[in-house]
Amino acid sequence: RSSDLAKGPTVKWSTEDENAFYTLMMVDPDAPSAIHPTLAWYRHWLVGNILGSNLTRGFVSGGSQLSDYVPPSPPAGSGYHRYFLYLFRQIDKMAFEPKPESRTKFNPDSFAAIYALGEPVAVNFFTAEKN
């Protein structure tokens, strides 16, 4: 249920290097619906410069909040939405400028390419619908 995620998911990941930095992104490719995803990918959360030692404790708020967390809120009747969480290891701590503006039509691949994030080191997903 989307209401279960009002405060945001806890994200923990064991890192090999607790001094490394990571970027976390949460996106919805089904906005406003899977049948008509005209606003895909909707960016629900984007945090950069998460220190590995914080990530192992589930503490991502210590990073650079590029987009504050917005809980899933699928429109009524739009069915299930998929929500993907991608975790990237950064080359080093970085300045994310300019910050992405619009949450709609976000391109995760382009963002990763601009900041040389490479492939995600971890991926997870869940589904939710309006309850």
N, C-alpha and C positions, 0 to 999 in steps of 0.2 A: 504494500500500500504506500502511496506517495506520502501520506501523512506520517508514516514511520520515519521519514527522512528530514523532518523539519529542521533539525539541528545539524545535519550533515553527517556523513559516514565517518567512522574512525578508520584511518588509513595507517597501517603499520606494515613495515617491510624490513626484513633483515638485510643489512648491507654488508658488503665485504670491506668497505672503507668508510668508517664513520666520519671521516673528514671530507668526504665527497659531497657535492651539492646535487640536488634533484629538482625536477619540475613535475608537478602533478596537474593533470587536466581532467575535467569531467565534462562530457559532452553528450548531447541528445541528437542522434541523426534522424529522429522521427518527428521533428517539429514542423508544423503543428499536428501532423498525423503521419503515420507510416505510408498511407496511401497517397498523400499530397505533402511531401516534406519540403515545402517551399521555403522554410526558414532554417533548414538544416545547414549546418550543425549548430545547434544552440549551445552556447558555452555557459555551463552552470557554475564552474569553478576553475580557477587557474592560479596556481601558486608556484613561484620559482624560488630558487636559492634555499631549498629546504635542506638543512644540514643532515647528513646521514645518521648521526647520533640521535637527532630528534625524531627522525623517521622511524627508527627502531622502537621508539617509545610511543608512536602514534601521535606525535606532536608536530603537525604541519603548519600551525599558525605562526610559528617562528620564522617562516620564510617571507618572501616578498609577495603580498597579496596583489596579484594583477587583476583578478576579478573576484570579488567577494562571493561567498557561497550563496547560491539561489536554489532553494529546494525544488525538486520535481513538482510540476503542477500541470500534468497533461489536461488538455481541455476535455470536458465531458463528451463522451461519445467518440473520442479519438482512438480508443483501444489502448493496448499496451504500447508503452514507449520503451526503447532500449536506452540505457545509460551506461556509457563506457568511461572507465577511469584508466588513464594512461600515466605511467610513471617513466620519466626519462632521466638518465644520468647526464648531468651537465659536464662539460669539459672543465669548467671552473665557475666560481661565482661570477655573475654577470649582471649588467644593467639591461633590463628589458624596456627599451625605449624605441619607439613610442609604445605605450600600453595599447593593447587592442581596444577599440571603441565599442562598436556594436556587438552585442552578444549573439545576434542572429547571423546566419551565413558565415560562421567562423570556419576557417579551414585548418584543421589540426595538422595536416601534412605540410602546408605552407608555413605555419608557425614553427613547426619542428625544423624545417629547412632553413628558415631565416636565422634561427639561433643555433644551428648546427647540433641539434639534439640527437640526431640519429634515430635508430629504432628504439621503441620503448623497451625497458628492462623488465617491466611487469605490466600486465593488462588484466582488468577484471570488468565485469559488467553485471547489471541487474535489470529487471524490468519492473515497471510500475504503471498503474492506471489510476484514473480518477476514482476516488472512493466516496 
